[in-house]
């Protein structure tokens, strides 16, 4: 564990000695909870339509597939016409695209980014690497199956899928959201201990809170 995250004693300005445990003092220990529909069916249907028309992608390229995400915003593909745009921080985004291979080191950052996103949130696995490791299937440091660590709403196969395939995948995700089936965040909350056990099994230097929001 990093030195700055270890429990320590510090002297306050008034001379009082206090104990600081960063992972408990700086983060909330409450686990994620399932968000149930709060309104009538017709209102939830309206909400799901609005969610489907406001897809904000977290601008975090995890692998080689990140290069396929950039053309979506170009005039040729013009994802903006579908209500899709890229946002710079997890707090502003509701779609996380795991773009290509994902190393154990990057998984650690991906988990933290995903958990900081606000509900409802969605995950797309882009490329064969997110399904079975792809060409890195025998690598000691590559995640072989993404949905063991994060809830995946949609996979887009290929190595590497073209921007047209990625755009079609986003359109398919919009259909899932409109139908009220984009329940990845609730699935993560329901099976939180299972996901966390899988994550810790591959991340040996775990120095994060249990839930990083």
C-alpha positions in Angstrom: 0.0 0.0 0.0 1.2 3.5 -0.8 2.7 5.4 2.1 0.1 8.2 2.0 -2.7 5.7 2.3 -1.4 4.1 5.5 -2.9 4.8 8.9 -0.8 7.5 10.7 -0.8 10.0 13.5 -0.6 13.7 12.8 -0.4 16.8 15.1 -3.2 19.3 14.6 -2.5 23.1 14.8 -3.6 23.1 18.4 -1.1 20.5 19.3 -3.6 17.6 19.6 -2.5 14.3 18.1 -5.2 12.7 15.9 -5.3 9.4 14.0 -5.9 9.4 10.3 -6.9 6.4 8.2 -7.2 7.7 4.6 -9.2 4.8 3.1 -11.8 5.2 5.8 -11.7 8.9 6.5 -11.6 10.2 2.9 -14.2 7.9 1.3 -17.7 6.7 2.1 -17.9 3.1 3.2 -21.4 2.6 2.0 -21.7 0.0 -0.8 -23.7 0.7 -3.9 -27.5 0.2 -3.7 -30.0 -1.0 -6.2 -32.0 1.9 -7.7 -35.6 0.8 -8.2 -38.1 2.7 -10.5 -39.5 5.6 -8.5 -42.3 6.5 -10.7 -45.2 5.0 -12.7 -44.5 3.0 -15.8 -45.3 5.7 -18.2 -43.0 8.2 -16.5 -40.2 5.7 -16.3 -40.7 5.1 -20.1 -40.2 8.8 -20.6 -37.1 8.8 -18.5 -35.6 5.8 -20.4 -36.3 7.6 -23.7 -34.4 10.7 -22.3 -31.5 8.5 -21.1 -31.2 6.8 -24.4 -31.0 10.1 -26.2 -28.3 11.5 -23.9 -25.3 9.1 -24.2 -22.2 10.7 -22.8 -19.1 8.6 -23.2 -16.3 8.7 -20.7 -13.2 9.8 -22.7 -10.9 7.0 -21.4 -9.2 4.9 -24.0 -8.1 1.6 -22.3 -6.5 0.0 -25.4 -6.0 0.0 -29.1 -9.8 0.4 -29.7 -9.6 4.0 -28.5 -8.5 5.1 -32.0 -11.8 3.9 -33.3 -13.8 6.1 -30.9 -12.4 9.4 -32.2 -14.0 9.2 -35.7 -17.4 9.0 -34.1 -17.3 12.7 -33.5 -16.1 13.6 -37.0 -18.4 14.8 -39.7 -18.4 11.5 -41.5 -20.1 9.6 -38.6 -21.4 12.6 -36.6 -22.5 10.8 -33.4 -23.7 14.1 -32.1 -26.9 13.7 -34.2 -27.8 10.7 -32.0 -27.2 12.5 -28.7 -23.8 11.0 -28.2 -20.8 13.0 -27.1 -17.5 12.5 -25.1 -17.1 13.8 -21.6 -13.8 14.3 -19.8 -14.6 13.0 -16.3 -16.6 10.0 -14.8 -19.0 12.4 -13.0 -20.2 13.8 -16.3 -20.4 10.4 -18.2 -22.9 7.6 -18.3 -21.3 5.2 -20.8 -17.9 3.6 -20.3 -16.5 1.9 -23.4 -13.7 -0.5 -22.6 -11.9 -0.1 -25.9 -9.8 -3.1 -26.7 -7.4 -5.0 -24.4 -7.5 -4.3 -20.7 -4.4 -5.0 -18.6 -4.6 -5.7 -14.9 -2.9 -2.3 -14.2 -5.6 -0.5 -16.3 -8.4 -2.5 -14.8 -7.6 -0.9 -11.5 -8.2 2.6 -13.0 -11.3 1.4 -15.0 -13.0 0.1 -11.8 -12.4 3.4 -10.1 -13.7 5.4 -13.0 -16.8 3.2 -13.4 -17.6 3.5 -9.7 -17.4 7.3 -9.8 -19.9 7.5 -12.7 -23.5 8.4 -11.7 -26.4 6.0 -12.1 -27.8 4.9 -14.4 -24.6 4.0 -16.2 -23.7 1.5 -18.9 -20.6 -0.4 -20.2 -19.8 -1.5 -23.8 -17.0 -4.0 -24.4 -15.3 -3.1 -27.7 -13.4 -5.8 -29.5 -12.6 -9.4 -29.0 -10.1 -8.7 -26.2 -12.9 -7.8 -23.8 -14.6 -11.2 -24.5 -11.8 -13.7 -24.5 -8.5 -11.8 -24.4 -8.2 -11.7 -28.2 -4.7 -12.0 -29.5 -3.5 -11.6 -25.9 -5.4 -14.6 -24.6 -2.3 -16.2 -23.2 -0.8 -13.0 -21.6 -0.4 -13.1 -17.8 -1.3 -9.4 -17.6 -4.5 -9.2 -19.8 -8.1 -9.4 -18.6 -9.7 -12.3 -20.5 -13.4 -11.7 -19.7 -14.5 -8.3 -18.8 -17.9 -9.2 -17.4 -16.2 -11.0 -14.5 -15.1 -7.6 -13.2 -17.6 -5.0 -14.5 -21.2 -5.5 -15.7 -21.3 -5.3 -19.5 -24.5 -4.2 -21.2 -23.2 -4.9 -24.8 -20.3 -6.4 -26.6 -19.1 -5.4 -30.0 -17.0 -8.1 -31.6 -14.1 -7.7 -34.0 -10.4 -6.9 -33.9 -10.7 -4.0 -34.1 -14.4 -3.1 -34.9 -14.6 -0.2 -37.3 -16.4 3.1 -36.3 -19.5 1.9 -38.2 -19.7 -1.1 -35.9 -19.2 1.0 -32.8 -21.9 3.4 -33.9 -24.3 0.5 -34.5 -23.4 -0.8 -31.0 -24.3 2.5 -29.5 -27.6 2.5 -31.3 -28.3 -1.1 -30.0 -27.5 0.1 -26.5 -30.0 2.9 -26.9 -32.7 0.3 -27.7 -31.8 -1.6 -24.6 -32.1 1.6 -22.5 -35.4 2.5 -24.0 -36.8 -0.9 -23.2 -35.7 -0.4 -19.5 -33.1 -3.3 -19.7 -30.0 -1.2 -19.1 -29.6 -2.6 -15.6 -25.8 -3.0 -15.4 -25.4 -0.6 -12.4 -28.1 -2.5 -10.5 -26.5 -5.8 -11.4 -23.2 -4.4 -10.0 -24.9 -3.4 -6.8 -26.7 -6.8 -6.4 -23.6 -8.8 -7.0 -21.1 -6.3 -5.5 -19.2 -8.9 -3.3 -18.8 -11.2 -6.2 -17.4 -8.5 -8.5 -15.2 -7.2 -5.8 -13.8 -10.7 -5.0 -13.0 -11.2 -8.7 -11.3 -7.8 -8.9 -9.1 -8.4 -5.9 -8.1 -11.8 -7.2 -6.2 -10.2 -10.1 -5.3 -6.9 -8.6 -2.6 -7.8 -6.1 -1.7 -4.2 -5.0 -5.2 -3.2 -3.9 -4.9 0.2 -2.4 -8.4 1.6 -3.0 -11.5 1.9 -0.9 -14.1 -0.9 -1.4 -16.3 1.5 -3.4 -14.5 4.4 -5.0 -17.2 7.1 -5.3 
